[in-house]
Amino acid sequence: MKKIFVIFGTRPEAIKMAPLINKLKETGIFNLKVCVTAQHREMLDSVLDLFKIKPDYDLNIMNAGQSISEITIRTLEGVERILLQEKPDIILVQGDTTTSFSASLASFYHKIPIGHVEAGLRSGNCYSPFPKEMNRRLTGTLAAWHFAPTESNRQNLLNSGICEQTIFVTGNTVIDALYLVLKENYRFPIPLLNKLDTVNKRIILLTVHRRENWGLNMRSIFCAVNEIIEKNPDIELIYPVHLNPVVKNLAYEMLGANSRVHLISPLDYEPFVNLMAISYLVMTDSGGIQEEAPALGKPVLVLRTETERPEAVEAGTVKIIGVEQNSIIKSTQKLIDDRVEYEQMARAVNPYGDGQAAAKIKKILIDLSS
């Protein structure tokens, strides 16, 4: 039996790898092992519990205030020890985290072929998002096989000099995960969310946390939010606030007094998906939400100046609105006031697939192993 090691360390990676882990277990033809670095600890554990994944190895590298260099070193050393012990035939990594890059580098040093799930995303700016853009480029350079969500991602890889025969367009496994946890009449663990009036009110879901937006950009975003709420009595905004003090302190300083802005603790994946499902639109600087929300028919306004997911913009499910206060207000107000514009975004076809990405990757790995 071919031994496959799946290595990840953060909540987004766990969400996107969970459907693939489950599919590979179904085959009965792979000796499957899961290794987590726990680059994120609590957020990772909640996803492992949700999808009933029990890691075979847990490096538990997370330390308070850890630097990117420290994450890289501890992951490289920890993964190498396991590779020497287990000698896997294939490793699978996901996306653009420091765990993904460091695990890939360790595997390359031991000449173990790497499969890169969610390959080929590019923003074109090596410092935005930081360090993710360079992590995914470097992981792609090291990988033997590239599982690209879209044709655009495939083209990015070809433009990088990647061999065409090693690239497979599969859709994104995050859509698989989303459909697994979406529920009708979902009851939230936070009572406030169960009391939301989604008949007479329109709910905007906000997520802001990226390093590039710390400081003046975030102040501009929060000023825009306050003005949007003031202008629209039927709008309420839910903001699961990131735990980083830089984000949290400013959020409470600028938004805490607004009665129709609800600042809540970060949500686990299942309640977050179901909150997206009852929202009117999403404002975010996140990457993954640009894939998830359109699958639920929710327009996404991106609080950044560029995106590594341009196919979503081209499809019409996502609009980049930047971080300047007036631009944010103008673009958001347009979707609040113009029903035609809203419906065009809500009904646009999601370019990230139909929830069958994990099944496609499973079949490819079976073919590659035969």
C-alpha positions in Angstrom: 0.0 0.0 0.0 1.2 3.5 -0.9 1.8 5.5 2.3 0.3 9.0 2.0 1.0 11.7 4.6 -1.3 14.7 4.8 0.4 17.6 6.6 -1.4 20.8 7.7 -1.4 23.2 10.6 -4.1 25.9 10.5 -7.9 26.0 10.5 -8.3 26.9 6.8 -6.0 24.0 5.8 -7.9 21.6 8.0 -11.2 22.6 6.5 -9.9 22.2 3.0 -8.1 18.9 3.7 -10.9 17.2 5.7 -13.0 16.2 2.6 -9.9 14.8 0.9 -8.9 12.8 4.0 -12.3 11.3 4.2 -12.3 10.4 0.5 -8.8 8.8 0.7 -9.9 6.8 3.8 -12.8 5.3 1.8 -10.5 3.8 -0.9 -8.9 1.2 1.4 -5.8 1.2 -0.9 -3.7 3.9 0.8 -1.9 3.8 4.2 -3.1 7.2 5.2 -1.4 9.2 8.0 -2.3 12.7 9.2 0.3 15.0 10.7 -0.7 18.4 12.2 1.8 21.1 13.1 -0.8 23.1 15.1 0.5 26.4 13.8 -3.0 27.4 15.0 -4.0 25.4 18.1 -7.5 26.1 19.3 -8.9 27.0 15.8 -7.4 23.9 14.3 -8.7 21.6 17.1 -12.3 22.7 16.5 -12.1 21.7 12.9 -10.5 18.3 13.7 -13.4 17.7 16.1 -16.0 18.8 13.6 -14.8 16.4 10.9 -13.7 13.7 13.3 -10.1 13.7 12.3 -7.6 12.2 14.7 -4.0 13.1 13.8 -1.4 10.4 13.9 1.2 13.0 14.7 0.8 16.4 16.4 3.9 18.6 16.5 2.1 21.3 18.6 4.5 24.0 17.6 2.3 27.0 18.5 3.9 29.5 20.9 2.5 32.9 21.8 4.0 35.6 19.7 5.8 33.2 17.4 7.6 34.6 14.4 7.3 33.3 10.9 11.0 32.1 11.1 10.2 30.2 14.3 7.2 28.5 12.7 9.4 27.6 9.7 12.2 26.1 11.8 10.0 24.1 14.2 7.9 22.7 11.3 11.0 21.8 9.3 12.6 20.0 12.2 9.4 18.3 13.3 8.3 17.1 9.9 11.8 15.8 9.1 11.8 13.6 12.2 8.5 12.0 11.2 9.6 11.6 7.5 12.7 9.7 8.7 10.6 7.5 10.9 7.7 6.8 8.5 9.3 7.1 5.0 6.0 8.0 3.2 5.6 7.6 -0.6 3.7 10.9 -1.0 2.9 13.9 1.1 0.0 16.2 0.5 0.0 19.9 1.6 -2.6 22.6 1.1 -2.5 26.2 0.1 -0.2 28.8 1.2 0.7 28.6 4.9 4.1 28.5 6.4 3.3 24.9 7.4 2.7 24.0 3.8 6.0 25.5 2.6 8.1 24.1 5.4 6.6 20.6 5.1 7.2 20.7 1.4 10.8 21.8 1.9 11.4 18.9 4.4 9.9 16.5 1.9 11.9 17.8 -1.0 15.1 17.3 1.1 14.2 13.7 1.4 13.1 13.3 -2.2 9.5 12.5 -1.3 7.0 13.7 -4.0 4.6 16.4 -3.0 1.0 17.0 -4.0 -0.1 20.6 -3.6 -3.8 21.0 -3.0 -5.2 24.5 -4.1 -2.2 25.2 -6.3 -1.7 28.1 -8.7 -3.2 31.0 -6.8 -1.3 34.3 -7.4 -1.9 37.9 -6.4 1.2 39.1 -8.4 2.5 40.9 -5.3 5.0 38.9 -3.3 4.2 40.9 -0.1 0.4 40.7 -0.4 -0.9 38.6 1.2 2.2 38.2 3.3 3.8 35.7 3.6 1.1 33.6 1.8 1.9 34.7 -1.7 5.5 33.6 -1.5 4.6 30.4 0.5 2.4 29.2 -2.3 4.9 30.1 -5.1 7.7 28.2 -3.3 5.4 25.2 -2.5 4.5 25.1 -6.2 8.1 25.1 -7.2 8.8 22.1 -4.9 5.6 20.1 -5.7 5.4 17.1 -8.1 1.7 17.4 -8.7 -0.5 20.5 -8.6 -4.3 20.3 -7.9 -5.5 23.6 -9.2 -9.0 24.8 -8.3 -9.6 26.7 -11.6 -8.4 27.0 -15.2 -7.0 30.4 -14.3 -4.9 28.8 -11.6 -3.7 26.2 -14.1 -2.6 29.0 -16.4 -0.7 30.7 -13.6 1.3 27.4 -13.0 2.0 27.1 -16.7 3.3 30.6 -16.8 5.6 29.7 -13.9 7.1 26.9 -16.0 5.3 24.0 -14.3 5.0 20.9 -16.6 1.4 20.7 -18.0 1.2 17.0 -17.3 1.5 17.5 -13.6 -1.4 20.0 -13.3 -4.9 18.9 -12.6 -8.0 21.2 -12.5 -10.2 19.9 -9.7 -12.3 22.7 -8.2 -11.7 23.7 -4.6 -12.2 21.3 -1.7 -13.5 24.1 0.4 -16.8 23.8 -1.5 -16.9 20.1 -0.5 -16.4 21.1 3.1 -19.0 23.8 3.0 -21.7 21.5 1.8 -20.9 19.0 4.5 -21.6 21.4 7.3 -24.5 23.5 5.9 -27.8 22.9 7.7 -31.3 24.1 7.5 -32.7 25.9 10.6 -29.3 25.9 12.1 -29.1 26.8 15.8 -26.1 28.9 16.7 -24.0 28.4 19.8 -24.2 32.2 20.4 -27.8 33.2 21.4 -27.5 36.7 19.8 -27.2 35.0 16.3 -30.4 33.0 16.9 -32.3 36.3 17.7 -31.3 38.0 14.4 -34.3 39.3 12.5 -33.5 38.2 9.0 -37.0 39.0 7.7 -37.0 42.8 8.5 -33.3 43.3 8.7 -30.4 42.7 6.2 -27.3 41.1 7.8 -23.8 42.1 6.6 -21.1 39.8 7.7 -17.7 41.4 8.2 -14.3 39.8 8.6 -11.1 41.9 8.8 -7.8 40.7 10.1 -5.0 40.7 7.5 -1.6 42.3 8.4 -1.7 44.5 5.3 -4.8 46.2 6.8 -3.5 46.8 10.3 -3.4 50.5 11.2 -4.7 53.2 8.9 -6.4 50.8 6.5 -8.4 49.2 9.3 -9.4 52.6 10.6 -10.7 53.5 7.2 -12.7 50.3 7.0 -14.2 50.8 10.4 -15.1 54.4 9.6 -16.9 53.2 6.5 -18.8 50.5 8.5 -20.1 53.1 10.9 -21.3 55.3 8.1 -23.0 52.5 6.3 -24.8 51.4 9.4 -25.9 55.0 10.1 -27.3 55.5 6.6 -29.3 52.2 6.6 -31.6 51.5 9.5 -32.5 48.0 8.2 -28.8 46.9 8.2 -27.2 45.0 11.1 -23.6 43.9 11.0 -21.9 40.9 12.5 -18.2 41.0 13.0 -16.4 37.9 14.5 -13.4 39.7 15.8 -10.0 38.3 15.3 -8.2 37.6 18.7 -5.0 39.5 17.7 -4.9 42.6 20.0 -4.0 44.8 17.1 -7.3 44.0 15.5 -9.4 43.4 18.6 -8.5 46.7 20.4 -9.2 48.9 17.4 -12.5 47.1 16.6 -13.9 47.7 20.1 -12.6 51.3 20.1 -14.2 52.2 16.8 -17.2 49.9 16.5 -18.0 49.0 20.1 -20.5 51.8 20.7 -22.6 51.1 17.6 -25.8 49.3 18.6 -26.3 47.6 15.2 -22.7 46.4 15.0 -22.4 43.1 16.9 -18.8 42.2 17.9 -18.6 38.6 18.7 -15.9 36.0 19.4 -14.4 34.1 16.4 -16.7 31.4 15.2 -16.0 27.8 14.6 -16.3 26.7 11.0 -19.8 25.2 11.1 -21.6 28.2 12.7 -19.6 30.6 10.4 -20.8 28.8 7.3 -24.4 28.9 8.5 -24.0 32.6 9.4 -22.9 33.3 5.8 -26.0 31.5 4.6 -28.3 33.9 6.4 -26.3 37.0 5.5 -27.2 39.5 2.8 -23.6 40.1 1.7 -20.1 39.7 3.0 -17.3 42.3 3.4 -13.9 40.7 3.9 -10.2 40.8 3.5 -10.0 37.0 3.7 -9.1 34.7 0.8 -11.2 31.6 1.5 -14.5 33.5 2.0 -14.2 34.7 -1.6 -14.6 31.0 -2.6 -17.2 30.0 0.1 -19.8 32.8 0.1 -20.5 32.7 -3.7 -21.4 29.0 -3.3 -24.2 30.2 -1.0 -25.3 33.0 -3.4 -23.8 35.8 -1.3 -22.0 38.7 -2.9 -18.5 39.4 -1.6 -16.9 42.8 -1.3 -13.1 42.4 -0.9 -11.4 44.9 1.4 -8.1 44.7 -0.4 -6.5 46.3 -3.5 -5.8 42.9 -5.2 -6.8 39.3 -4.9 -5.2 36.0 -5.7 -8.6 34.8 -6.8 -9.3 36.9 -9.9 -11.6 34.2 -11.4 -14.1 35.1 -8.8 -14.0 38.8 -9.9 -14.3 37.7 -13.5 -17.2 35.5 -12.7 -19.0 38.4 -11.0 -19.3 36.8 -7.6 -16.7 39.0 -6.0 -15.8 42.7 -6.3 -12.6 44.3 -5.0 -13.4 47.6 -3.3 -10.1 48.5 -1.7 -9.6 50.1 1.8 -10.5 53.7 1.1 -13.5 54.9 3.1 -15.5 56.5 0.4 -14.9 53.6 -2.0 -16.1 51.1 0.6 -19.2 53.1 1.3 -20.1 53.7 -2.4 -19.7 50.0 -3.4 -21.6 48.6 -0.3 -24.4 51.2 -0.7 -24.8 50.1 -4.4 -25.5 46.6 -3.3 -27.9 47.8 -0.6 -29.9 50.0 -2.9 -29.7 48.3 -6.4 -31.5 45.0 -6.4 -30.5 44.3 -10.0 -26.8 44.7 -9.2 -27.2 42.5 -6.1 -29.0 39.7 -8.0 -26.3 39.7 -10.7 -23.6 39.0 -8.1 -25.8 36.6 -6.1 -26.7 34.5 -9.1 -23.3 34.4 -10.8 -21.9 31.0 -11.2 -19.3 30.1 -8.6 -16.0 29.3 -10.4 -14.7 27.0 -7.6 -16.6 23.9 -8.5 -19.5 21.8 -7.4 -18.3 20.1 -4.2 -16.6 17.2 -6.0 -13.0 18.3 -5.8 -11.9 15.8 -3.2 -13.4 12.9 -5.2 -11.5 14.2 -8.3 -8.2 14.4 -6.4 -8.7 10.9 -4.9 -9.1 9.5 -8.4 -6.0 11.2 -9.7 -3.9 9.9 -6.8 -5.3 6.4 -7.4 -4.2 6.7 -11.1 -0.8 8.1 -10.2 -0.2 5.2 -7.7 -1.3 2.4 -10.1 
